[in-house]
Amino acid sequence: MHNHHLQPPPTTTSTGGTTGSNNSSICRITFSTPFILLITIIFSLLLILSLSFSPSSTPLPPHPNPSLFPNFHNYLNSPSNPNDQNTLPSTPPTPPSIAYLISGSTKDSSRILRLLFAVYHPRNQYLLHLDRKATQKERDELALAVQSVPVFKAAQNVNVIGKADFRYSIGSSALSATLHGASILLRLSNSWDWFINLSAADYPLVTQDDLLHILSYLPKDLNFVNHSSYIGWRESKKLKPIVVDPGLYLAEESEVYYASQKRELPDAYRLFTGSSSAILSRKFTEFCILGSDNLPRTLLMYLSNSPSSESVYFPTVLCNSRKFNGTTINHNMQYASFNSRSQVRRLNSSDFNDLVMSGAAFASPFKAGDPVLDKIDHELLHHNRDEPVPGGWCLGDTETNKCTVWGDAEITRPGFGAKRLEKHFLELFSNGSYLSYQCQYEKSSSSR
């Protein structure tokens, strides 16, 4: 259970020291009862006086830059009724907001920053996580690099996790870190609509203006998650072994331990497998973190000793929940390519045409510094790797300084990427065919 009175974990783009305490000697002093009563009365009077003269409200936190969010500042200063819909002009749908969790490990800082620039938009929220294999110096340098970018500072929407988690590729620590990041993002902002978790090996194929424009026309309760209930021998090999993930209980890096026994698959709910990356609605994210239904916690306990927990958790919770199983789209909007052994392979320049034709919003995995990333930056995103992708909020008058002058972040300028996304979504939704791929139960070929 979450204790909502606890302070959230450190999530700041600035760094600071830690404090400690030393043991001190204890003196035993005896007071008389009248003396204790007198002190209590004096303390109570002082407390009442302090409450009487204290300010009625706490100071508001600083607001984002008014150039980027003029409607927010107009709302604060407007005397009119904000609920009066008659005063609002007829305009296209307001772009949604996406909460991104971007994770990496040691020596991934430059990849995380490059990915951040590629997916940046002032309306979104970004949480960067360098896992515990990275040094604290790397984490501090990443935070300083974020602070040095003027638009990040102005929009106040990029944060770095100060107290990192382990993310082992086998075990449940990666899932724990993802849920940790999602819970922080829920606290950081109450206005985002979708949650996307990316790794340093991922990269976008469309601009954020393209993605936000298309998503603005879709219901905000949709969840884009690859999922299948088919459990064959290959899936069974990933689900039945019992592992002990050291990231859950050891402070130092260690090896994942495999138990000699195997366990049967559960029959209290149906397992669904998928991929670790997904586009999840805010309502579903809250259901996993804060929901009163016990399924998310029960499944989390079961998967704590599973080798492939992150690729199983979200599809299984979605498809076993009556509230959400009708909101699933069996596609995570990420392109991946597999070899003859059904293993994901690294993408390169020879895949570029397939990436474009896929209609996906993201692709993975890429090798650090692969030339295909430069090709994506130049031909699809139209930006330099160390600058934000230009969008409707960029008002600079030349190609080299487009995003040094800021405009309204609610204005989007979708391009060819939006056309590709639109075509892909039309294929997904045509004639309601997506319903036939929605949380369908397939008979398993694996013996229980």
N, C-alpha and C positions, 0 to 999 in steps of 0.2 A: 504494500500500500504506500502511496506517496504521502508524505507529510507536507501539507501546503504551507506550514509555518516556517519551514526551513528556508534559508537563503539559497538562491540559485547558485550553481557552480560558477567559478570565475569565467566571464565571457567578455573580454575587453580587448581593444586593440592597443591598449597601453600596458606597460609592464610595471611591476612593483615588487618590493621585497616582502619577506615574510617576517612575522613576529613570533617570538617565543616567550616563554616564561620560565623563571627559575624558582626552585623550591625555597621557601622562606620559613623561618622559625615561627612557631605559634605560641603566643603568650596567653595564659589563662587568667582572666580578670573577673572578679565577682562584683555585681552591682546589686544594690538594694532594690526592692520592688517599687517604692515611690519614685526612685530615680528613673527606673525604666519607664514608668507611666508618664513622667514629665517629658522625657525625650520623645516618646511616642506621640504625645499631644503636639509638641513643637514641630515635629516632622510632618504631621498631618496638616497643620496650618500652613506650613511652607509649601506643601504639595498643592493644596487648594489654591493658594495665591498664585503659584506658578502656572497652574492651569487656567486661572481667570485672566491672566495678562498675556498668555501665549497667543501667537497668531492663529486665526481661525482656519487657515489652510496652509499647506506646505508649498514652497515655491515650485512652479512648474519647471520640468526639465527643458533644456534648450530645444527649439523646434528645428526641423530640417530647413535648408535654405529656401527662401520664398520664391526664388527664380525657378526652382525645380518643382515646387508644390504650391502654386499660387492659390488653388482652390482650397487647400488646407488653411492657409492664412486668411483668405476671404471668409471662410466659415467661422474662424475664431473671432473676426472683427465685424461680422455681419449682424445687424440688429434684427434681421428678418427671421421668420420661423424656418429652421432648416428642413422641417417636414413638409413645407408647402411645395408640392410638386409643380404647381402652376408657374412658379418662378423659374423653373429649370428649362433651358432651351432644348429643342429636339436635337439630339446628337447621337453619334454611334455609341455602342456600349462602352462603358469605362473599362480600360484594360485591367485584367486581374493582376494579382501580385503573387509571385512565386518565392517560396523559401528554399534556398539551396544549402545543402550540407555538402561541402567539398572536402574530401579526406585524402590524406597522403601519409607517407612515412618519411624516414630519414632521406635527405638529399632530394626531397620532392618540393621544396619551397618554390623554386622557379617554375615548376610545372603547375603548381596550384595557382600562382599569380597569373600565369599565362591563361589558364582556364578561367580564372576570375574575370580577367579583361574580356575574354571571348563571350562570356554569358552575362556580363554586367548590364544592369538597367537600374536607374534610381528608384523605381517602384518596388523592386524586389528586396528580399533580405538574404544575406549571405553569412554563413557560419563556416569558418575554416578550421580544420582539425589536422594537426600533425600528430600522429600517434606516438606512443611512448618509446618507440624505437628511435625517434628523432631526439636530439638533444634540446635542452631548454634554451640554449643559445640560438638554435635554428628557429624555435618558436618565437623568441623575442625579436629576432631579425625579421621574421615574417610580419609580426605585428607592427614593427617600425616601418616596413615597406608599405603596408596598408595605410598607415597614418600619413605617409608622404604624398599620397595621391589626393589632390584637392577635391575632386568630385566625391570620393569615398567619404571624406571628412564632412563635406557639405550635406550629403544625403543621410549620413549617420546610419548606414545600412550594412556595413561590413564589420564583423566581429571575429575574433580569434579565440578559440578555446584555450584557456590558460592551464587548466588541469587536465592533461590528456589521458586517453584510454589506450589500451592495447587493442589492436585489430588483427588477430591471427586469421589467416586464410582458411584454416580448419578450426572448427569449434564455434562457440557462441559469443566470443568477445566482440566480433565485428557487429553482430546484431545488437549487442548491448550498447556499443558505441553509437550506432545509428539511432536507437531509441533515445539515448542520452542527448544527441544533437537535436532530434525532433522536439524533445521536451524543452530544451533551451530556446529554440526558435518560437515555440508557442508562448513562452514568457517574454521574449524580446518584442514581439509584435502581435497584435490581435487583428490585423487587417490582411494577412496573406491568405491565399485561397488554395494553393497546391504546394506540396512538399516534394522536392526532388533530391535524391542523394546521388552524388557523383563521386568518382574516384579521380585521382590525378591522371589516370590512363584514359579518361573519357574526353570527348571534345564535341562541341556543337556543330551541326551542319546547317543551321539557320540562325538568323539574328534574333535577338530577344523581341524586337519589334514584330518580326514575322510570327513568333510563337505566341506572344501576348495578344496580337490581333486575332489570330485564329481561336485561341482559348476564350476570348471575350464573347464568342458566339455559342459556347458550349455550356451545358449545366455544370455548376461548380461542385456537384457531388460525384462526378465521374472519377473512376480510379483506373489508371492505365498500368496493368500488371500482367506480365506473361504468366500463364498458369496452366497446369495439366494435372489431372488426377491419376494418370496412368503410371503405375509403379511396376516397371519391368525389372529385369535382373540388374541393369545398370543403375537405375534409381535406388533399388533395394540395397546395393552396395554402399550407397551414400547415406542411407537412412537407418539401417539396422545396427551398424557398429556403434559402440559406446566409447566416447572420448572424454578426456579431462583437459579442459582448456586452461592453461596456466595464467592466461590474461584475466581470469576471474578472481584469482586469489594470490598471485605472486607479484611482488613489486618489481622483480627483475625479469628480463626476457628468458624464456625457457622453452623446452620442447613440448609439443602436444603429446599426451600419453594416451595410447590405445588400450582399452581393456580387452581381455581375452574372450569375454562373453559377448554375445549379441542379444538384442531384444526384439520382440515381435512388434509389428506396427500397431498403432492404437486403433481401437474400434469405437471409442467414445466420440470421435469426429474423423472426418476423412482428410487425409493429407493431400495437399496440392503442392507441386514443385513448380519453380519458375526461375527467375533471375534476381540478383541482388538489387538491381536498379529498378526503380518504379516511379510513377507520377501519382502521388496519393493526395486525395482531397483533405482539406483541413478537418472536416468532420470525422473522417476515418482515422486520421492521425490522432485526434483527441480521443477517439474511441479506444485506440491502442494504449495511449498514455494515461488517460483519466477516466475512461468509461467504467460504469458500474457493472457491466457484464464481465464475468470472470474468465471468459474464453481467452482473451489475450494473455492474461497472467498464467492460466493453466497451460496453454501451449508454450509459453516462454519457459516454464519449468520443465516441460517435456523436452524441449529442444536444447536445454542447457548442456546436455551431454551428446548432442548430435553433431556430426562432422559438417553438415551443410545447413545450418540453422537459418542463415540470412536469406537463402533462396527459397525457403519453405514457409517462413513465418507469415509474411504479408499475404501471399496467395491463400494460405490455409485459413487465416482469420477472416479474410474477405468472403471466401466461398462457404464458410460454415456459419456466417452471420446472416440471419434473415433481413436484417436492416440494411446490409451493404452488398449482398451477393447479386443484387440487381443493378448495381452501379459499376460493375467491372467491365472493362474493355480488354480483351485478350491480346494486348500489344503494349509494350512499355515504351514505344516510340524511340527505341534505340536499335541501331543497326549492329549486327555481329555476324561474323563468318566462322564456320566450323570446318575442321579438317575431317579426314576419313574416319578418325576415331571419336568423332562427335565432341572434340575439344575446341574451345574458342581459340582462334589464332589471331596473331597481331595483324593489324591492317597496315597497308603501305600504299604507295602511289599507284600501284596496279589496280587497286580497289576503288580509285576515285570515281569513275563513272558509275559503279554500282552504288557508291555512297549517295551520289546525287539522285539517281533514279529510285532509290529506296523510299523516298518521301519521309524518312525518319528525321527526328529533331536532333538526335545525338548518335554517336558511334563509339565503339570501344572494342578492344583496347588498342592504343597506339604506343609505340616505343617513344621514349623521351627524345625530343628533337628530330623526329622523323620528318623528312622533306614534305610528306603529304600534308602535314599540319600547316606549313607555309603556303601550300597550294590552297588549302581550305580558307586560310586567313585572306589570301589575295583574291580568290575567285568567288567565294561564297559569302564571307563575312565583311570583306572590303575594309580591312583595318590592319594596322601594324600590331605585332604581337604584344607590345608593351603599352597599348592604348585601348580605351574602351571602343567597342564596336559602335560606329555612329548610328544614331536613331533620331526620332522626331524631337527629342529633347536637346539635340546638339545644334547650335545656331551659328557656329563659326563660319566665316566666309571663304575659307580655303580648305583644300584637302588635308593640309598638314595640321590645322588647328580647329577642326570642326567641333570637337567636344571640349574646347576650352571656354566657350561661351554657352551658357545653359539656358534652356527654355522649359516650357511646361512638360513634365514627365508623363502627363496623361495623353500627350499627342504621339501617335505612332506613325511611322512611314514604312509599311510593309513592302517587301520587294518580291523577287522571284521565289525566295524560300517560302513565303506564305502561299504562293500558288502550288508549290510541291506539297506542302502540308495539307492544303485544302483538298487536293486530289486524293491524297492518302486517306484523309478522314471520310471523304465521300465514298471511297471504296469500302472502308470499315463499316459505315453506317447504311450503305445502300440496301434497300428492301428489308431492313431489320435483320440482315444476315448475321450481324454480330451476336445476336441472341443465341444462335445455335452454337457459338463457341464460348458461352458465358457460364463458367463454373459447371461444366458438364462432367458427370461422373462416368469414367471409363472402367470397365472391368480389368482388374490387375492380372498380369500373367505371373506375378510373384507369389509363391506360396507363403502363407502367413506362419 
